[in-house]
Amino acid sequence: MIRRLLTGLILIMATFVHAQDSNFKSILQQIDEAIEASPQTVAAYEQQINEVRQQYHRAQLPDDKYALSFKLYELNKSFMNDSALFYLSEAERWAEQQGEYAKVGLCRALMAFQCSTVGYYNDALAFLKRINKQQLDSEALINYYQSQMHVYGELGYYSINPSMKEQYFKLQSTYRDSLFAIIDHQSQDYLMYRIQELQSRHQMAEARKISDHWVSNTNPESRDYAIACYYRWFSSEDEEEQRFWAAKSALSDVRHAVMDQASLLMLANILNNDGDLDHSYKYIRFTWDCNNRFNTRMRSWQITPILNVIEKNYQSAVEHNTKVLWLSIIVVSILALWLLGVLLFLHRRNRQLDTARNELKVSNEQLSTLNAQLSTQKEELSTLNAQLSTLNSQLSESNQVKEEYIGRFMSLCSQYIDKLDDYRKMVNKKMKNKELDELYRLSKSSELKEQEVEELLQNFDSVFLHLFPNFVNDFNALLQPEMQIHPKSENRLVTEIRIFALIRLGIEDSSKIAEFLHYSVNTIYNYRARIKNGALDNRESFERRVKMLGMPS
């Protein structure tokens, strides 16, 4: 009973892991598609910003100027840092002109938060010192505590002095307590800082519970969904969960034209550790481009070490694949030379067979003359002549088969050498142009091999049916009606008939047949046994009768 329960549990876990892995790959594909569409997404977002900017320049009233400049800050805070700070300063100026000191304090608190996000800690502290707490309303006070908490949290995280680190974290904790005393405990900001607090105390189960609630109550189409998924990753301890939620957060960021790409940077690092160099390199390069638009030194410092590691690994993989490609070219070249040698050998053998056939023909003529002269031995000589005629016909047929196949073989070799040279030129051109990604993709694909195998089989079918046009009908005549095989195309054979076509040509070894048709030896054995079991007469003599098909009676 216990064994059954354990088996069932293992099966359930395996199914869950497989499903989660499939979901992760699906999300990566969606991220790839979102990155491809990113220029259009960014253009649409810039158009939205431009429309608000035009409204701002046309506005006349200070209230409208303040509202529109503040909206421009919100549109730019995750898109372009310099623009976000500029329009916050504009909003501060318009609020100060109207004597709205609560709004002035709000703008300064938000500028402090924006500065600390990108690493301008001195500027952030300077903005906070300029705030008069007595003039703040509830919204401004919440943002004031958030900014204080964020600045000292960042200072504590990056400080290398233990005593200063401890002091900064104490100040962060103090401002967090002040924030929790006045903030709505259902708000997104509260959930975010609560998860951070629980994580710092290693209370991961409670943090995951809150983050699950946050994710389930956030619209997946909103920009806030990326933040919810990020903190779901932040509270995870399982590696599979971390990969999944990092990917979900990154996908939402890319779809909403977020340029401060923390989630995609984190995902690129995870994929690099997993060995998925293609995706990690693509994502880190995209993150770098986004950071250049957002314009923050902090993210550049974070990206540079990861970018160097990923790029080094990627270049190592490209170099390895280049070596493999060169080795493949050398092997193919050696194979082409070997095929040329085989061609010359077969040509020589063909000439020897021609000589033997001519000699047999002369002997046959001499025997016919002798048969006319020796009437007393007419019956014996006639029988001998018939046997020699049959042998001569067989040799003629064999010669015809070999001539046909050798001619086609020489043509295929010539075409293959041309294709090989074209492939060499293409490789040389792409290496010269440093198109290593394309070479890497081509070297992984088996499409070329599949095309060449299909062309080989098509040529074999064409030549064989040219030599033995009635073979399919004669072959089916040896089988029971329910076992007969009828190809869909008149000029093509199916695998079962192709096997016995090779036997008709004298190739009986299953391993050689399997090598030619690119099947396993067991598969060839099974095909031969099944067809022989469907023979009309004795199955043991079936292949011998197949060898006689197409011979003159």
N, C-alpha and C positions, 0 to 999 in steps of 0.2 A: 504493500500500500504506500509506504514511504517512498519507495523507488519510483512508483508511478507519479506521485506528487512532485518529486524532484524533476523527473523527466518532463512533466507538463510545465513546470516553472521554467526550466531551461528553454523549452520550445517557445514559451511566451516571451521570454527575455530576448531570444534570438530574433523573433518576429518583430519585436519593438525596436531593436537596434537596427534591423534591416530597413524598417519603415522610416526611422529617424534619419538614417544615412541617405535614403532616397529623397526625403524632404530637403535635406541639406544640399544635395546635388541640384535639386530643382531650384532652390533659392539662389545658388551660385549662377545657374543659367539665367535666372531673372535679373541678377546683378549685372551679368554680361550684357544683357539686352538693354538694361537701364543706362549703362555706360555708353553703349553705342548710340542711344537716343539722347545722351547728355547735352550735346550742342543745341538741340532743339529745346530741351527743357530749360537750359540756362538762358537761351535767347528769349523764351516766353517769360521767364522770371524777370529778366532785365527790362522787357517791355512793360511789365507791371510796375517796376520801380520808376521807369521813365514817365509813365502816366501820372504817378503820384508826384514826381518831381515837377512836372509841368503845372499840376494843380497848385503846388507850393509856390512856384514863381508867379502864378496869376493871382494868388490870394492877396487880399488887401487888409483884412482885419487881423489884429494880433492873435486873437483866439484861433482863427483858422491857420495862421502861420505856425502857431505852437502845435496844434493837433496834427498838421501834415508833416512837420519836421519830426515829430515824435513817431509818426507812422513810418517815415523813411528810416528812422533808426531801427525800428522793429524789423523792417524788411531786410536791412543790411547787417544786423548783428551776427548772423551766421553765414553771411554771404561776402561782405567786404568790410573788414575791420575799420579801415580809415574812414570810409563813408559813414559807418555807424557812429564813430566818435564825433565826426563833423556835425551830423544832424542832431546828435544829443546836445552838443554845444550850442547849436542854433535854437533848439527847444529851450535850453536854459536861458539864452539871451531874451527870447520872446516872453518867457514866464517872468523874468526879472523886470522887464519893462512894464509889465502889468502889476507888479507887486505880488505875484502869486508865489510866495516863498516856499510853500509846501511842494509846489511843482519844481521849483529851483532845487530844493533838497533831493527830490526824486531823481532829477536828471543827474545831479552830482553823484548820487549813490549808484545809479546805473552806469555812469562813466567809470566809477571805481571798479565795479564788477567787470566791465568790458576790458579795462586795462589789466586787471589781475588775471583774466582769462588768457591773455596773450603774453603775460610775463612782465608787464610794466608796473611793478609793485610799488616803486616810489611814487609814480604818478597816481596810483590808486589810493595810497595813504594820504597824499596831498589833497585829493578830491574829498576824501572822508573828513579831513580836518576842517574843511571849509563849510561843513554842514552844521547848521544850528538845529539840534534835536528838538528844541522847544517849538520850532516853527513847522514841524512835520505832522502831516495827518497820518491815518492808520496805514494807508498804502505806502507812503513814502518811508514810514518807520520800519515796515516789514522789509522793504528793499534795502534800507540802511543796515539792518541787522544781517541780512543775507550777504551784503557786500563785505561787511566787517568779518563775518564768519569765513567767507570765501578767501579773502586776502590772507588772513592769518593761517587758514588751512593750507593754502599754496606755499606760504613762507615756511610753514612747519615741514611740509613734504619735501621741499627742495633744500632746506637748511642742512649743512654738514656739521654744525656745532650742536652737540647733544643738549646742552643747557638751553640754547636758544630754541631748538626744536621743541623741547618740552614747554617752554614759555609760550611759543606761538600756538601750540595745540591747546594749552589751557585757555588762552584768549579765544580761540575758536569755540571751545566748549562753552565758555561763558556767553558768547554772543548767540550760540545755538539755543541755550536755555532761554535767553531773552526772546528769541524769535519764536520758539515753541509756545511761549506764554501768550502770544497775541495772534498767531497765525491760525487760519482755519485748518483743522486736522484732516480734512477731506481734500485739501488742495494738492496739486501736483508738487509744489515746492516742498510742502511738509513731507510728503511721501519720499521725495528724493533725499532730503536731509535726514529723515528718520532711518532710511536704509543705510546711508553712510555711517550714521551713529552705531547702528546694530552691527555693521560689518567691522567697525573699529573695535567693537567689544566681542567679536567672534561669535555673535548670535545669528548664525547664518540661516537657521531654520525659520526664525521669525522674520528675517529680512526677505527670504524667498516667499513667505506667505504674503507679505505686504506687496512685493513686486508682482506676484501673480494676480493679486486683486487689481493692481494698477494697470497691468497689461490688458486684462479682461474688460476693463471699463474705459479703455482708450480706443478711439476710432482708428482702425488700421490705415485709413487713408489720410490721417492728419499728420502734421509735422511732429506733434508731440509723441507719436507712436515710436519714433526712433529713440527718444529719450527713455520711454518706458522699457523698451527692449534692451537698451544699454544697461539700465539698472537691474533688469532681470539677469543679464549676463554677470553683472557686478556681484550679485548675490548667489551665483551658482558655484558649486564645488565640483560637479561632474564635468569632465572635459567635453563629452558629446553635447551636453546642454550649453556649455559656453560657446562652442562652435556654432550651434544653431541660433542662439540669441544674438551673437555678434553679427552673423550674416543677416538676420532679420532687421537689426538696427541699421546696418550699412545699406541695405536695400532701400529702406525708407529715406535715409539721408540723400542717396543718389537721386531718387525719384523726386525729391523736393528741392534740388539744387543747393544743398547745404555744402558750403566750401570748407567749413571747419570739420574735416573728416577724421574724427577720432575713432569711430567704429570700423571704418574700412582699413585704417592703419592697423588696428588691432587684429582684424581678420587676416590681413596680408601676412602678419607675423605668425599667426596660427597655421595658416596654409603652408608657409615656408617650413615650419617645424614638422608638418605632416608630409613634406616632400612634394607638394603640388606646386612646382616652381612656375609653371605657366600662369596660373591664377595669381599667385603671390606677386610675381613680377608685374603683371598687368595692373593689379590693384594698388601696389605701392607707387607706380608711376602716375596713376590717376590721382592718388592722394597728394602726390607732390605737386601736380599741376593745379589741383584745387587750392592747396596751401599758398601757392604763388599768387593766386587771385585773392585769397582772403588776407594775405600779407601779415603773417605773424611769425616772429623769430622763434617763439616757444615751440610751435608745432614743427618748425624746420629742425630744431635741435632734437626733437623726438623722432622725426622721420629719418634723418641722415644715417644714424647707425643701422637701423633696420634696412634702409635702402641699400647700404653698402653690403650687408650680409646677403640679402636676397639677390642683388645684382651679381655678387661673386658666385653664389650657387648657380644662378641662371647661366652665367658665362661658362662655368665648369661643365654644365650639362650640354651646352651648345658645342663646346670643344669636343666633348666625348662623342656626341652624335656626328660631328664632322669626321672624326677619326673612323667611326663605324661606317660612315658613308664612303670614305675613301677605300676602306678595306673591302666594302661591297663592290666598288668599281673594279678593284684589282681582281677579285674573285670572278666577277662576271667576264672580265677581259680574258682571264685564263680559261674560263669555260668556253668562250668564243673560239679561242685558238684550238682547244681540244675538239670542239665540234667541227672546225675546219679540217683537222687531221682525220676525224672519222669520215668526213665527206670524201676526202681523197682516197681513203682506204676502200670505201664502198665503190667508188668509181673504178678503182683497179680491179676489184672483185667482179664488177659488172663486165669489164672487158674480158676477163678470164671466162666468165659464163658464156659470153658471145662466142668465143673461140671454141669452147666445148660444144655448144649447140651446132655450130657450123660443121665441126668434125662428125657429130652424130648424124647430121643431115647427109653428109657425104657417105657415111657408113650405111645409112638407110637406103640410099640410092644404089649402092653397090649390092646390097642384099636383095633388092628388088630385081636387079639384073640377073643375079645368081638364081633367084627363084624362077624366073622365066626360062632359064637354061636347064634347070634341074626339075623337070616336070614330075619325076618320081617322088621328089620330096616336097611337092607343092603344098600339101596340107600343113606339114611342120613349119616350112618356111613362111607360109601365110600367117600362121599363128604367131611366129616370132616377129614378123613384120608388124602385125597388129599391136603387139606389146611395145615394140620400139616406137610405133606411131603414137601410142598413148604416152610413153615416156617423153617423146619429143614435144607433144602437146603440153604436157605438164611443165617441161622446161621452158617452152615458149610462154606459157602462162606466168611461170615464175619470173621469167625475164621481163615480161610486160609489167608485172606488179612492181618489180624492183626499179625498172626504168621510170615508171610513173611516180613512185614514191621518192626515188632519188632526185628526179627532176623537181618535184615539189619541195623536197628537203633542201636542195641547193637554193631554191628561190626563198624559202623561209630563212635559211642561214644568212643569205644576202640582206634580206629585209631586217633580220635581227641585228646584224652588224651595223646597218644604217641607223636603226633605232638606238642602239647602244651609243653610237657616235653622237646622235642628237641629244641623248640623255647626258653624255659627257659634256657637250657644249652648254646645255642648260645648267648643269651643276657648276661648270666653270664660270658661266655668266652670273649666276646667283651668288657664288662665293666672291666674285669680283665686286659685285654690288653690295656685298655684306648682307644679303637677304637670308640670314641664318635661320630665322623663324620659319620661313617658307621651306627651306631645306629640311629642317627638323620635322615639319609636318609631312613632307613628301616621303621622308625616310620611314615614318611610322605607318604610312598607308600601305595596304596590300592590294590596292586597286589595280596597279600595274600588273602584278602577278596574275590576278584573276582574269584580266583582259587577255593576257598572253595565253593562258591555259584554254580560255574559251576559243581563241583564234586557232590554237593547235587542234582542238577537237573538231572545229568546223572544217578545217582543211582535211583532217583524217576522214571525216564523214563524206566529204565531197569526192575525194579520190577513190575511196572504197566503193561508193555507190556507182561511180563511173566505171570501175572495173567489174563490179558484180551488181548490175542493175536489178536483178531479180532475187537478190539475197534475202531481203526481208520476207517476201512471199514464200520462198523456198524454206526459210528458217521456220516460219509459222506453220508450214505444212507438216513439220516434224513434231509439233506440239498439240496437246489436247485443246479443243476450242476455247475453254475457259482460261487457258494459260497463254493464249496467243497475245503478242505484243504488237501494237500498231502505233508507230510514231506520229506525233501531231503534224510534223512538217515532212513533206516528201523528200527533201534534201538533207534531212538530219536523222541521226540514230539516237536511240535512248541508251542508257548505261548498260542494260542487260544485253541488248543486241551488239553494242560496241565490244563487250567482253568476248562474245563468240565470234565477232568479226576478226579480232586479234588472233583467236584460236585458229580461224580459217586461214590466216596468213602464216601460221606456224609458230606463233608465240603462245606457249601453253603454260609457262611458269606463272603461277598466281602472283608471285612477288614482282615479276616484271610487268605484268598487267596492272597491278596496283600502283606501281611507280609511274607508269604512263598515264593512267587515268586519275592519279592523285587521290586514291582511296586507300584505306587500310587493307592489309592482306586478308583479315577476317571478313571484311565486307565482300571482297571478291569471292572468297570461298562460299559465303552464304548465297550470293547471287547464282554461282554456278550450280550449287546443290539444289536450289529452288527450281531453276529452269529444268535441270535434268529430271527432277521428280515429276515434272509435267510433261515428259516425253510420251509420245504415242506408243512406242515400242520399248525395247529394253533400254533402261537408263544408262547401263554400262557402255553401250555402243553409241550413245547419242553424240558425243563429241567426235567420234570417228566419222559418223554420217555428216556432221556439220563440215568437216574438212573436205568432204567430197562434193559439197554444194558448188554449182557453177562449172563443174568439170564436164568435158564432152563425154557423152555416153559411148 
